[in-house]
Amino acid sequence: MVKLNKIYTRTGDDGTTGLVDGSRVAKHALRMEAIGAVDEANCAVGVALVAVSAGGDPWQAALLRIQNELFDLGADLATPGDDFTPGPMALRILPAGAVWLEGQVDAANAGAPPLTSFILPGGSEAAARLHVARASVRRAERAMVALAASEPVNPAALAYINRLSDFLFVLARAVNAAGAGDVLWVPGGSREV
């Protein structure tokens, strides 16, 4: 159980921050960039959840679960090393997370017409916010991949973040009346010839 009695510690005033194993890294390190990007994505999912909840959407529970899993993902990233086995001091993303997301993608995509064009982020407010969350998740994925190029990153975490952006995309379509409210991209549509 996490217990925070004091929010400020002053230990980060030198531009470093602590990781789960007790080591300290620069706040601008690739690991911290990935953790921060995951945190930003979690905030975007939270904003999308509020918008989706306003419509009484059945996807609320899935989005809340995702927010918790994104916190778990941050903890995974904050635990350096190449042993991705969960333990008392190592919260790790498991392959089952990506499998669950694949099931959610299939459920959200059921009944939606095939895409015939790229879609613009919009339609309803809830769908637009889901698209913002999707773009934030893609940014987090890029940060995690950049970290993985120089340090070990849990492969299950990389798969999870990749599936999450897919889920948010199809959920935005589902919220837009199974794709009927999608705003289609018209390539060069405003260009004068």
C-alpha positions in Angstrom: 0.0 0.0 0.0 1.3 3.4 -0.9 1.3 6.0 1.9 2.3 9.6 1.2 2.5 11.8 4.2 4.6 14.5 2.6 4.4 15.5 -1.0 7.7 17.4 -1.2 11.0 15.8 -0.3 13.5 18.2 -1.7 15.5 15.3 -3.0 14.8 16.2 -6.6 16.0 19.8 -6.3 19.3 18.7 -7.9 17.6 17.6 -11.1 17.5 13.9 -10.3 14.7 11.5 -9.2 14.6 8.2 -7.5 13.7 4.9 -9.1 12.2 1.8 -7.5 15.6 0.2 -6.9 16.8 3.2 -5.0 19.0 4.5 -7.9 18.8 8.1 -9.0 18.6 9.4 -12.6 18.5 12.8 -14.2 14.9 14.0 -14.7 15.7 14.5 -18.4 16.8 10.8 -18.8 15.1 8.7 -21.4 13.5 6.6 -18.7 12.0 9.6 -17.1 10.8 10.9 -20.4 9.0 7.6 -20.9 7.5 7.6 -17.4 6.3 11.2 -17.9 4.8 10.4 -21.3 2.9 7.5 -19.8 1.7 9.8 -17.0 0.5 12.4 -19.6 -1.3 9.6 -21.5 -3.0 8.6 -18.3 -4.2 12.1 -17.8 -5.6 12.2 -21.3 -7.4 8.9 -20.7 -8.9 10.4 -17.6 -10.2 13.4 -19.5 -11.6 11.0 -22.1 -13.2 8.9 -19.4 -15.0 12.0 -18.1 -16.4 12.7 -21.5 -17.4 9.1 -22.1 -19.0 8.9 -18.7 -21.2 11.9 -19.4 -23.0 9.8 -22.0 -23.4 6.8 -19.7 -21.2 4.8 -22.0 -20.5 1.1 -21.2 -16.8 1.6 -21.7 -16.3 3.5 -18.4 -15.0 0.4 -16.6 -12.5 -0.5 -19.3 -11.1 3.1 -19.3 -10.8 3.1 -15.5 -9.0 -0.3 -15.7 -6.7 1.2 -18.3 -5.9 4.2 -16.0 -4.8 1.8 -13.3 -2.8 -0.3 -15.7 -1.0 2.9 -16.9 0.0 3.5 -13.3 1.3 0.0 -13.2 3.2 0.7 -16.5 4.8 3.7 -14.9 5.9 1.5 -12.0 7.3 -1.0 -14.5 9.3 1.7 -16.2 10.5 3.0 -12.9 12.1 -0.4 -12.1 15.3 -0.7 -14.2 16.9 -4.0 -15.1 16.3 -6.8 -17.4 14.4 -9.2 -15.1 10.7 -8.5 -15.9 9.4 -11.1 -13.5 6.8 -9.5 -11.1 7.7 -9.5 -7.4 7.1 -7.7 -4.1 9.3 -4.7 -5.3 8.7 -5.1 -9.0 5.3 -4.3 -10.5 5.5 -5.6 -14.1 3.1 -5.5 -17.0 2.2 -9.0 -18.1 1.4 -10.3 -21.6 -2.2 -10.8 -20.4 -2.7 -7.0 -20.5 -2.2 -6.8 -24.3 -4.4 -9.9 -24.8 -7.2 -8.2 -22.8 -6.8 -5.1 -24.9 -7.1 -7.1 -28.1 -10.4 -8.4 -26.8 -11.5 -4.9 -26.1 -10.5 -3.8 -29.6 -12.5 -6.6 -31.1 -15.5 -5.8 -28.9 -15.4 -2.1 -29.7 -14.9 -2.7 -33.4 -17.7 -5.2 -33.7 -20.4 -3.9 -36.0 -18.3 -0.9 -37.2 -18.1 -0.6 -41.0 -14.7 -1.1 -42.6 -12.7 2.1 -43.0 -12.6 3.5 -46.5 -10.6 6.6 -45.5 -8.4 7.9 -42.7 -10.6 9.6 -40.2 -10.1 13.0 -38.6 -10.0 13.2 -34.8 -13.5 14.4 -34.0 -17.2 13.6 -34.4 -18.5 13.8 -30.9 -16.7 15.4 -28.0 -16.1 12.1 -26.3 -14.6 10.7 -29.5 -12.4 13.7 -30.0 -11.0 13.3 -26.4 -10.4 9.6 -27.1 -8.4 10.6 -30.1 -6.3 13.0 -28.0 -5.7 10.2 -25.6 -4.7 7.9 -28.5 -2.2 10.5 -29.7 -0.8 10.8 -26.1 -0.5 7.0 -25.9 1.4 7.0 -29.2 3.8 9.6 -27.8 4.3 7.5 -24.8 5.0 4.5 -27.0 7.7 6.5 -28.9 9.3 7.5 -25.7 9.3 3.8 -24.5 10.8 2.6 -27.8 13.5 5.3 -27.6 14.3 4.0 -24.1 14.3 0.4 -25.3 17.0 1.4 -27.8 19.5 2.0 -25.0 18.1 0.1 -21.9 16.0 -3.0 -21.3 12.3 -2.4 -21.4 9.7 -5.0 -20.6 8.4 -6.4 -24.0 5.0 -6.9 -22.5 4.9 -3.2 -21.6 5.8 -2.3 -25.2 3.0 -4.6 -26.5 0.5 -3.2 -24.0 1.1 0.5 -25.0 0.9 -0.4 -28.7 -2.5 -2.2 -28.2 -3.8 0.6 -26.1 -3.6 3.2 -28.9 -5.4 0.7 -31.2 -8.2 0.3 -28.6 -8.6 4.1 -28.1 -8.9 4.5 -31.9 -11.6 1.9 -32.3 -13.3 3.1 -29.1 -13.5 6.6 -30.6 -15.2 5.1 -33.6 -17.6 3.1 -31.4 -18.5 6.3 -29.5 -19.1 7.9 -32.8 -22.1 5.6 -33.4 -20.0 2.7 -34.6 -18.2 4.8 -37.1 -21.3 6.5 -38.5 -20.3 9.8 -37.0 -16.6 9.6 -38.1 -15.2 12.6 -39.9 -13.5 11.3 -43.0 -10.3 12.8 -44.4 -10.6 14.3 -47.8 -7.1 14.3 -49.2 -6.4 17.7 -50.8 -10.1 18.6 -50.4 -9.4 22.3 -49.6 -6.7 22.7 -52.2 -7.3 24.9 -55.2 -6.0 23.3 -58.3 
